[in-house]
């Protein structure tokens, strides 16, 4: 997708829906939360496309995704009867889908658990880099922090991850 | 000696420019502590990248996204237009110059064909 044209909502869903789902799943460890987040992000994308001015599409999309995620966390914080993403470790338990999907989830369970142990800022930086595949500059644009801070968060996140995994 | 710290992650991720990369590699050649740290973060980076890419649950993405888009080509438009015209009997073939249409006769022939009733002639009063 080029930066000089505005994609349609269908193109966004087709090209990015899976990555948004994986981003949300790796941040929350919960299929239902990931499901809700993708729906919310696509809704916001649909509303926002009309006013989108072509600059960095990925930066725009991931800012929306991140804001939707943080809004959801804040919303749940106001309603403590619902578990926070960090408190929900039912990895794969509620995940619908084919057997092979469940098997892959089980294989990555230890890594997923270690990711969920990281403080949010570090987890987010690691997931955006190593799961979504954004560059440091794209992460900086999406999160709204300097590239140097992105580098630091990714590095510290990886070190913490390694300590937890042994 | 200053250790590389987060420069190591940037090096792994291909985020360093030529000069900075050269300096980092020269440092690594001489610093065992940084080589050890590099191997640790490389391992952490590897396991996260090896996590399976999960398929979103069925129905999450609108199904119409998966359907082929129909494009109205000129050929399609012509075909549809002709079909509609035929359905409403609007197609008129070329006639002989000066040929006159006897509308009553044409109507009767049409009714006879549609109804398939040989007795239509009786209706017309042509019976012997």
Boltz contact constraints between the chains, C-beta under 6 A:
constraints:
  - contact:
      token1: [A, 10]
      token2: [B, 65]
      max_distance: 6.0
  - contact:
      token1: [A, 13]
      token2: [B, 61]
      max_distance: 6.0
  - contact:
      token1: [A, 13]
      token2: [B, 65]
      max_distance: 6.0
  - contact:
      token1: [A, 14]
      token2: [B, 65]
      max_distance: 6.0
  - contact:
      token1: [A, 17]
      token2: [B, 61]
      max_distance: 6.0
  - contact:
      token1: [A, 18]
      token2: [B, 56]
      max_distance: 6.0
  - contact:
      token1: [A, 21]
      token2: [B, 56]
      max_distance: 6.0
  - contact:
      token1: [A, 22]
      token2: [B, 53]
      max_distance: 6.0
  - contact:
      token1: [A, 22]
      token2: [B, 54]
      max_distance: 6.0
  - contact:
      token1: [A, 25]
      token2: [B, 54]
      max_distance: 6.0
  - contact:
      token1: [A, 35]
      token2: [B, 60]
      max_distance: 6.0
  - contact:
      token1: [A, 38]
      token2: [B, 60]
      max_distance: 6.0
  - contact:
      token1: [A, 96]
      token2: [B, 57]
      max_distance: 6.0
  - contact:
      token1: [A, 97]
      token2: [B, 57]
      max_distance: 6.0
  - contact:
      token1: [A, 101]
      token2: [B, 55]
      max_distance: 6.0
  - contact:
      token1: [A, 104]
      token2: [B, 52]
      max_distance: 6.0
  - contact:
      token1: [A, 108]
      token2: [B, 51]
      max_distance: 6.0
  - contact:
      token1: [A, 111]
      token2: [B, 47]
      max_distance: 6.0
  - contact:
      token1: [A, 111]
      token2: [B, 51]
      max_distance: 6.0
  - contact:
      token1: [A, 130]
      token2: [B, 45]
      max_distance: 6.0
  - contact:
      token1: [A, 130]
      token2: [B, 48]
      max_distance: 6.0
  - contact:
      token1: [A, 130]
      token2: [B, 49]
      max_distance: 6.0
  - contact:
      token1: [A, 136]
      token2: [B, 15]
      max_distance: 6.0
  - contact:
      token1: [A, 151]
      token2: [B, 6]
      max_distance: 6.0
  - contact:
      token1: [A, 151]
      token2: [B, 10]
      max_distance: 6.0
  - contact:
      token1: [A, 152]
      token2: [B, 6]
      max_distance: 6.0
  - contact:
      token1: [A, 154]
      token2: [B, 9]
      max_distance: 6.0
  - contact:
      token1: [A, 155]
      token2: [B, 6]
      max_distance: 6.0
  - contact:
      token1: [A, 155]
      token2: [B, 9]
      max_distance: 6.0
  - contact:
      token1: [A, 158]
      token2: [B, 41]
      max_distance: 6.0
  - contact:
      token1: [A, 158]
      token2: [B, 44]
      max_distance: 6.0
  - contact:
      token1: [A, 158]
      token2: [B, 45]
      max_distance: 6.0
  - contact:
      token1: [A, 161]
      token2: [B, 44]
      max_distance: 6.0
  - contact:
      token1: [A, 162]
      token2: [B, 40]
      max_distance: 6.0
  - contact:
      token1: [A, 162]
      token2: [B, 44]
      max_distance: 6.0
